[in-house]
């Protein structure tokens, strides 16, 4: 999955970028308080993208 597509889906779910790290960006869901690291690659492997979506939004 493209990183921009994953970020778009996270924003649509109400998540936002908390901060940029060295090799990852930290995203947070303000409703649940869950924080997830998003690697800074143009292409993110599908299983990892689904895991991030599931952890932050509750559904993949």
C-alpha positions in Angstrom: 0.0 0.0 0.0 1.3 3.5 -0.8 2.1 5.5 2.3 0.0 8.4 1.2 -3.0 6.1 0.8 -2.5 4.7 4.3 -2.2 8.3 5.8 -5.4 9.3 3.9 -7.3 6.4 5.4 -6.0 7.2 8.9 -7.0 10.9 8.6 -10.5 9.8 7.4 -10.8 7.7 10.6 -10.0 10.7 12.8 -6.3 9.9 13.5 -3.6 12.5 13.2 0.2 12.8 13.0 1.6 13.2 16.5 5.3 13.6 15.6 8.0 12.7 13.1 10.8 10.5 14.3 14.0 9.4 12.6 12.7 6.6 10.5 9.0 6.4 11.6 6.1 8.8 12.1 3.9 8.4 15.1 0.1 8.5 14.5 -2.5 8.8 17.3 -6.2 8.0 17.5 -7.5 10.7 19.9 -10.6 8.8 20.8 -8.8 5.7 22.0 -5.3 7.1 22.8 -3.6 4.4 20.7 -0.3 5.4 19.2 1.2 3.5 16.2 4.5 3.9 14.4 4.3 4.3 10.6 7.5 3.6 8.7 8.7 6.3 6.3 8.8 4.3 3.1 6.9 5.1 -0.1 5.5 1.6 -0.1 4.3 -0.2 3.0 3.8 -4.0 3.0 0.1 -4.9 3.0 0.2 -7.0 6.2 1.8 -4.1 8.1 -0.6 -1.6 6.7 -3.6 -3.7 7.7 -2.1 -4.1 11.2 -1.6 -0.4 11.6 -5.1 0.3 10.4 -6.6 -2.3 12.7 -4.7 -1.0 15.8 -5.6 2.6 15.2 -9.1 2.4 13.8 -10.4 -0.9 15.1 -11.0 -2.4 11.7 -8.6 -3.2 8.8 
